[in-house]
């Protein structure tokens, strides 16, 4: 396994819709393992393929020990009165904003063994599923912010992005704690 570089806001790959995975191969399983390792090293709870420069419709999630490989995920249903909670993103380090989402979501996806499954989640796990599936559609959490809050977040990012030449965030295991926030996905 290896730790991959994370693409940050400004890299066009983050805004491109992904392509469905047509075959589960050993190479794809290695990518999934590398994505989990990268997510853990960056102290996140979710990571989507575009965040590591890939075009596959694939994400990984681990919220409170509930670990998922999401291949070709789709939201089947969302329910409950939408609520607001703070979100962050491994591709926009140290920028956070309140995002309104349905509290419960049911998804369908395929795991790394080719087994299709459905999962219903609420609270942080449900939010994480929605956040990662948004990534696969080229959407970022800042797109949900009010114009004023989005402008403030982008202004803050304008100063921070100088730390990431070429829109690349180098993640190393010894970096733990540097950009950690429990809602970074």
C-alpha positions as a Markdown table, in Angstrom:
| # | Residue | x | y | z |
|---|---|---|---|---|
| 1 | Unk | 0.0 | 0.0 | 0.0 |
| 2 | Unk | 1.1 | 3.6 | -0.5 |
| 3 | Unk | 0.0 | 7.0 | 0.4 |
| 4 | Unk | -1.3 | 9.0 | -2.5 |
| 5 | Unk | -1.1 | 12.8 | -3.1 |
| 6 | Unk | -4.4 | 14.6 | -2.5 |
| 7 | Unk | -5.6 | 17.1 | -5.1 |
| 8 | Unk | -6.8 | 20.4 | -3.7 |
| 9 | Unk | -9.3 | 23.0 | -4.8 |
| 10 | Unk | -8.1 | 24.5 | -8.1 |
| 11 | Unk | -7.3 | 21.1 | -9.7 |
| 12 | Unk | -9.9 | 20.5 | -12.5 |
| 13 | Unk | -10.2 | 16.8 | -11.6 |
| 14 | Unk | -12.3 | 17.8 | -8.6 |
| 15 | Unk | -15.0 | 19.3 | -10.8 |
| 16 | Unk | -15.2 | 16.5 | -13.3 |
| 17 | Unk | -18.0 | 13.8 | -13.0 |
| 18 | Unk | -16.5 | 10.4 | -12.6 |
| 19 | Unk | -16.9 | 7.3 | -14.9 |
| 20 | Unk | -18.6 | 4.2 | -13.7 |
| 21 | Unk | -16.3 | 1.3 | -12.8 |
| 22 | Unk | -17.0 | -1.6 | -15.2 |
| 23 | Unk | -14.7 | -4.2 | -13.8 |
| 24 | Unk | -13.3 | -4.9 | -10.3 |
| 25 | Unk | -9.7 | -5.8 | -10.8 |
| 26 | Unk | -6.7 | -6.3 | -8.5 |
| 27 | Unk | -5.5 | -2.9 | -9.6 |
| 28 | Unk | -8.8 | -1.4 | -8.4 |
| 29 | Unk | -8.5 | -3.2 | -5.1 |
| 30 | Unk | -5.0 | -1.8 | -4.7 |
| 31 | Unk | -6.4 | 1.7 | -5.4 |
| 32 | Unk | -9.0 | 1.2 | -2.7 |
| 33 | Unk | -6.4 | 0.0 | -0.2 |
| 34 | Unk | -4.2 | 3.0 | -1.1 |
| 35 | Unk | -7.1 | 5.4 | -0.7 |
| 36 | Unk | -7.9 | 4.0 | 2.8 |
| 37 | Unk | -4.3 | 4.4 | 3.7 |
| 38 | Unk | -4.2 | 8.0 | 2.4 |
| 39 | Unk | -7.4 | 8.9 | 4.1 |
| 40 | Unk | -6.1 | 7.5 | 7.5 |
| 41 | Unk | -2.8 | 9.3 | 7.0 |
| 42 | Unk | -4.6 | 12.6 | 6.3 |
| 43 | Unk | -6.9 | 11.9 | 9.3 |
| 44 | Unk | -10.1 | 12.0 | 7.2 |
| 45 | Unk | -13.2 | 10.0 | 7.3 |
| 46 | Unk | -13.9 | 9.8 | 3.6 |
| 47 | Unk | -12.0 | 10.1 | 0.3 |
| 48 | Unk | -13.2 | 10.0 | -3.3 |
| 49 | Unk | -11.2 | 9.0 | -6.4 |
| 50 | Unk | -11.1 | 12.5 | -7.9 |
| 51 | Unk | -9.3 | 13.6 | -4.7 |
| 52 | Unk | -6.4 | 11.4 | -5.6 |
| 53 | Unk | -6.5 | 12.4 | -9.3 |
| 54 | Unk | -8.6 | 9.4 | -10.5 |
| 55 | Unk | -11.7 | 9.3 | -12.7 |
| 56 | Unk | -13.3 | 6.2 | -11.3 |
| 57 | Unk | -16.7 | 6.4 | -9.6 |
| 58 | Unk | -15.2 | 5.2 | -6.3 |
| 59 | Unk | -14.9 | 6.4 | -2.7 |
| 60 | Unk | -13.9 | 5.1 | 0.7 |
| 61 | Unk | -15.5 | 5.9 | 4.0 |
| 62 | Unk | -14.7 | 5.0 | 7.6 |
| 63 | Unk | -16.9 | 6.6 | 10.3 |
| 64 | Unk | -16.5 | 5.3 | 13.8 |
| 65 | Unk | -15.3 | 1.9 | 12.6 |
| 66 | Unk | -18.0 | 1.5 | 9.9 |
| 67 | Unk | -15.8 | 1.0 | 6.9 |
| 68 | Unk | -17.1 | 1.1 | 3.3 |
| 69 | Unk | -15.6 | 0.8 | -0.2 |
| 70 | Unk | -18.2 | 2.6 | -2.4 |
| 71 | Unk | -17.9 | 1.5 | -6.1 |
| 72 | Unk | -20.5 | 3.2 | -8.3 |
| 73 | Unk | -22.5 | 4.5 | -5.4 |
| 74 | Unk | -25.9 | 6.1 | -5.8 |
| 75 | Unk | -28.3 | 7.7 | -3.4 |
| 76 | Unk | -31.6 | 5.7 | -3.4 |
| 77 | Unk | -33.5 | 7.8 | -0.8 |
| 78 | Unk | -32.9 | 10.7 | 1.5 |
| 79 | Unk | -35.3 | 11.4 | 4.4 |
| 80 | Unk | -35.9 | 13.6 | 7.4 |
| 81 | Unk | -35.9 | 17.3 | 7.9 |
| 82 | Unk | -32.7 | 18.7 | 6.5 |
| 83 | Unk | -30.2 | 19.7 | 9.2 |
| 84 | Unk | -27.1 | 21.8 | 9.3 |
| 85 | Unk | -23.7 | 20.6 | 10.3 |
| 86 | Unk | -20.1 | 21.6 | 9.8 |
| 87 | Unk | -18.2 | 19.9 | 7.0 |
| 88 | Unk | -14.6 | 20.1 | 5.9 |
| 89 | Unk | -12.8 | 18.4 | 3.1 |
| 90 | Unk | -9.3 | 16.8 | 2.6 |
| 91 | Unk | -9.1 | 18.7 | -0.7 |
| 92 | Unk | -9.8 | 22.1 | 1.0 |
| 93 | Unk | -7.7 | 21.8 | 4.2 |
| 94 | Unk | -8.6 | 23.9 | 7.2 |
| 95 | Unk | -11.7 | 25.4 | 5.5 |
| 96 | Unk | -15.1 | 24.5 | 7.1 |
| 97 | Unk | -18.7 | 25.5 | 6.5 |
| 98 | Unk | -22.2 | 24.6 | 7.7 |
| 99 | Unk | -23.9 | 22.4 | 5.1 |
| 100 | Unk | -27.6 | 21.5 | 5.1 |
| 101 | Unk | -28.3 | 17.9 | 4.1 |
| 102 | Unk | -31.0 | 15.3 | 4.8 |
| 103 | Unk | -30.1 | 13.5 | 8.1 |
| 104 | Unk | -30.7 | 10.0 | 6.7 |
| 105 | Unk | -29.7 | 8.5 | 3.4 |
| 106 | Unk | -30.0 | 5.1 | 1.7 |
| 107 | Unk | -27.3 | 4.2 | -0.8 |
| 108 | Unk | -26.6 | 1.4 | -3.2 |
| 109 | Unk | -23.0 | 0.5 | -4.1 |
| 110 | Unk | -20.7 | -2.4 | -4.8 |
| 111 | Unk | -17.8 | -3.4 | -2.6 |
| 112 | Unk | -14.3 | -4.4 | -3.5 |
| 113 | Unk | -15.4 | -8.0 | -3.9 |
| 114 | Unk | -18.0 | -7.2 | -6.4 |
| 115 | Unk | -20.9 | -7.6 | -4.1 |
| 116 | Unk | -23.7 | -5.1 | -4.5 |
| 117 | Unk | -25.2 | -3.8 | -1.2 |
| 118 | Unk | -27.5 | -1.2 | 0.2 |
| 119 | Unk | -26.8 | 0.8 | 3.4 |
| 120 | Unk | -28.9 | 3.3 | 5.3 |
| 121 | Unk | -27.0 | 5.8 | 7.4 |
| 122 | Unk | -27.8 | 8.9 | 9.4 |
| 123 | Unk | -25.8 | 11.5 | 11.3 |
| 124 | Unk | -22.1 | 11.7 | 10.4 |
| 125 | Unk | -22.0 | 8.5 | 8.3 |
| 126 | Unk | -25.0 | 9.6 | 6.2 |
| 127 | Unk | -23.5 | 13.0 | 5.8 |
| 128 | Unk | -20.2 | 11.4 | 4.7 |
| 129 | Unk | -21.9 | 9.2 | 2.2 |
| 130 | Unk | -23.5 | 12.3 | 0.6 |
| 131 | Unk | -20.3 | 14.3 | 0.7 |
| 132 | Unk | -18.3 | 11.6 | -1.1 |
| 133 | Unk | -21.0 | 10.9 | -3.7 |
| 134 | Unk | -21.1 | 14.7 | -4.4 |
| 135 | Unk | -17.3 | 14.4 | -5.1 |
| 136 | Unk | -18.0 | 11.7 | -7.7 |
| 137 | Unk | -20.4 | 14.2 | -9.4 |
| 138 | Unk | -17.9 | 17.1 | -9.4 |
| 139 | Unk | -19.5 | 18.9 | -6.5 |
| 140 | Unk | -17.8 | 20.2 | -3.4 |
| 141 | Unk | -19.2 | 21.1 | 0.1 |
| 142 | Unk | -18.5 | 24.8 | -0.6 |
| 143 | Unk | -21.1 | 24.7 | -3.4 |
| 144 | Unk | -23.7 | 24.4 | -0.6 |
| 145 | Unk | -22.6 | 27.5 | 1.3 |
| 146 | Unk | -24.5 | 30.8 | 1.0 |
| 147 | Unk | -22.8 | 33.3 | -1.4 |
| 148 | Unk | -21.4 | 35.3 | 1.5 |
| 149 | Unk | -20.0 | 32.3 | 3.4 |
| 150 | Unk | -18.7 | 30.8 | 0.1 |
| 151 | Unk | -16.9 | 34.0 | -0.7 |
| 152 | Unk | -15.4 | 34.1 | 2.8 |
| 153 | Unk | -14.2 | 30.4 | 2.5 |
| 154 | Unk | -12.7 | 31.1 | -0.9 |
| 155 | Unk | -11.0 | 34.2 | 0.3 |
| 156 | Unk | -9.4 | 32.1 | 3.2 |
| 157 | Unk | -8.5 | 29.4 | 0.7 |
| 158 | Unk | -6.8 | 32.0 | -1.6 |
| 159 | Unk | -4.3 | 32.6 | 1.1 |
| 160 | Unk | -3.9 | 28.9 | 2.1 |
| 161 | Unk | -3.5 | 27.4 | -1.4 |
| 162 | Unk | 0.1 | 28.7 | -1.7 |
| 163 | Unk | 1.0 | 25.8 | 0.6 |
| 164 | Unk | 0.0 | 23.4 | -2.2 |
| 165 | Unk | 2.0 | 24.0 | -5.3 |
| 166 | Unk | 0.5 | 22.4 | -8.4 |
| 167 | Unk | -2.8 | 21.9 | -6.4 |
| 168 | Unk | -1.2 | 18.9 | -4.7 |
| 169 | Unk | -1.3 | 18.1 | -1.0 |
| 170 | Unk | 1.5 | 15.8 | 0.0 |
| 171 | Unk | 0.3 | 13.5 | 2.8 |
| 172 | Unk | 2.8 | 11.8 | 5.0 |
| 173 | Unk | 2.1 | 9.6 | 8.0 |
| 174 | Unk | 4.3 | 11.9 | 10.2 |
| 175 | Unk | 1.9 | 14.8 | 9.3 |
| 176 | Unk | -0.8 | 13.5 | 11.6 |
| 177 | Unk | -2.7 | 16.2 | 13.4 |
| 178 | Unk | -1.7 | 19.0 | 11.1 |
| 179 | Unk | -5.0 | 19.3 | 9.2 |
| 180 | Unk | -7.3 | 17.1 | 11.4 |
| 181 | Unk | -10.9 | 17.9 | 12.0 |
| 182 | Unk | -13.5 | 15.2 | 12.6 |
| 183 | Unk | -15.6 | 16.4 | 9.6 |
| 184 | Unk | -12.9 | 16.3 | 7.0 |
| 185 | Unk | -14.0 | 14.1 | 4.2 |
